[in-house]
Amino acid sequence: MTLLAVEGLSKRFGGVRAVESLSFQVEAGTLFGIIGPNGAGKTSLFNLMSGFHRADRGSVRLAGAELVGRSAHEVARAGLARTFQLVRPFVGLRTIEVLMLPLGAPGRGLPPSACSLRAMALLEALGLGALAQAPAESLNQGELRLLDIGRALAQEPAVLLLDEPFSGLGLPAIRTLIRCLQERRADRGTTVVIEHRLRELMPLMDRVLVMNFGERLAEGPPAQIARDARVIEAYLGRLGDAA
């Protein structure tokens, strides 16, 4: 069943074509990858989907509900949460409090004790349990990235958008995150991932979209994408294609 549908999405910044007539669908309970060279428009796509940028035209539907035209907080309340490529600490908050904020948001109905228990469970799952009482600003970049992922997971979204989640992580943290993503899929959670570290990404994905110059270059199962000559050329040039 299609949960997320993007149709004809387009955005220009002056003369720069960030996203152009992009369409794809994400099935419920799957891991969907988005890859492409630097400047392909991947993060711009996430900004459009999550309400941080307004699309020039096109549609983003979550479970049939239109998201284009809604603000970022309205999109989040509709069930789409995201992480960010550049992560910043929540200065003045303890690590556990960063996750308790979305858990205790209006409409969630969770008392403080339940928020604390759920936040601690998320921190443990991400390997951050020992840092629960640490000031958020004391975390290193890899720990902050995991905390940002935990913050998005705490929203319990229908669709989770992850922007380069493996960036800055060591191998143990990558393994922990991979396990979390696999468990989310096993629970029928739906995740869309932008990532440059293809070695880690490709074995996880059910389907992969390749972007280049804001457009859809290819889409299909990971094994098919890895053999696509157009994808190889986009990453390596024509010499890589020939090789």
ChimeraX attribute file (.defattr): number of C-alpha atoms within 10 A of each C-alpha:
attribute: neighborCount
match mode: 1-to-1
recipient: residues
	/A:1	9
	/A:2	13
	/A:3	18
	/A:4	21
	/A:5	18
	/A:6	21
	/A:7	15
	/A:8	14
	/A:9	23
	/A:10	23
	/A:11	23
	/A:12	14
	/A:13	9
	/A:14	7
	/A:15	6
	/A:16	10
	/A:17	15
	/A:18	21
	/A:19	27
	/A:20	20
	/A:21	15
	/A:22	19
	/A:23	16
	/A:24	14
	/A:25	16
	/A:26	22
	/A:27	16
	/A:28	19
	/A:29	20
	/A:30	22
	/A:31	25
	/A:32	26
	/A:33	27
	/A:34	24
	/A:35	24
	/A:36	23
	/A:37	16
	/A:38	13
	/A:39	13
	/A:40	21
	/A:41	22
	/A:42	25
	/A:43	20
	/A:44	19
	/A:45	24
	/A:46	21
	/A:47	17
	/A:48	23
	/A:49	28
	/A:50	24
	/A:51	20
	/A:52	16
	/A:53	18
	/A:54	17
	/A:55	20
	/A:56	15
	/A:57	13
	/A:58	16
	/A:59	22
	/A:60	24
	/A:61	17
	/A:62	21
	/A:63	16
	/A:64	11
	/A:65	13
	/A:66	15
	/A:67	22
	/A:68	22
	/A:69	16
	/A:70	17
	/A:71	15
	/A:72	20
	/A:73	13
	/A:74	14
	/A:75	20
	/A:76	22
	/A:77	13
	/A:78	18
	/A:79	15
	/A:80	26
	/A:81	26
	/A:82	25
	/A:83	23
	/A:84	18
	/A:85	16
	/A:86	12
	/A:87	15
	/A:88	14
	/A:89	19
	/A:90	15
	/A:91	12
	/A:92	11
	/A:93	15
	/A:94	18
	/A:95	28
	/A:96	28
	/A:97	22
	/A:98	23
	/A:99	28
	/A:100	24
	/A:101	17
	/A:102	18
	/A:103	25
	/A:104	18
	/A:105	12
	/A:106	9
	/A:107	8
	/A:108	11
	/A:109	11
	/A:110	15
	/A:111	10
	/A:112	13
	/A:113	10
	/A:114	14
	/A:115	23
	/A:116	19
	/A:117	13
	/A:118	18
	/A:119	27
	/A:120	21
	/A:121	16
	/A:122	22
	/A:123	22
	/A:124	14
	/A:125	15
	/A:126	22
	/A:127	17
	/A:128	21
	/A:129	16
	/A:130	11
	/A:131	17
	/A:132	18
	/A:133	12
	/A:134	14
	/A:135	18
	/A:136	23
	/A:137	16
	/A:138	14
	/A:139	17
	/A:140	11
	/A:141	17
	/A:142	18
	/A:143	20
	/A:144	22
	/A:145	25
	/A:146	25
	/A:147	26
	/A:148	25
	/A:149	24
	/A:150	23
	/A:151	25
	/A:152	22
	/A:153	23
	/A:154	21
	/A:155	23
	/A:156	17
	/A:157	19
	/A:158	21
	/A:159	26
	/A:160	24
	/A:161	25
	/A:162	24
	/A:163	22
	/A:164	21
	/A:165	25
	/A:166	23
	/A:167	16
	/A:168	16
	/A:169	16
	/A:170	10
	/A:171	10
	/A:172	10
	/A:173	18
	/A:174	19
	/A:175	15
	/A:176	14
	/A:177	20
	/A:178	18
	/A:179	15
	/A:180	15
	/A:181	17
	/A:182	16
	/A:183	12
	/A:184	18
	/A:185	17
	/A:186	12
	/A:187	10
	/A:188	14
	/A:189	19
	/A:190	24
	/A:191	26
	/A:192	22
	/A:193	23
	/A:194	24
	/A:195	22
	/A:196	18
	/A:197	13
	/A:198	14
	/A:199	9
	/A:200	14
	/A:201	23
	/A:202	20
	/A:203	10
	/A:204	19
	/A:205	20
	/A:206	17
	/A:207	21
	/A:208	25
	/A:209	20
	/A:210	22
	/A:211	25
	/A:212	21
	/A:213	19
	/A:214	25
	/A:215	20
	/A:216	19
	/A:217	16
	/A:218	17
	/A:219	18
	/A:220	16
	/A:221	15
	/A:222	21
	/A:223	14
	/A:224	12
	/A:225	19
	/A:226	15
	/A:227	11
	/A:228	16
	/A:229	13
	/A:230	17
	/A:231	22
	/A:232	18
	/A:233	14
	/A:234	19
	/A:235	14
	/A:236	14
	/A:237	12
	/A:238	13
	/A:239	9
	/A:240	12
	/A:241	16
	/A:242	10
	/A:243	7
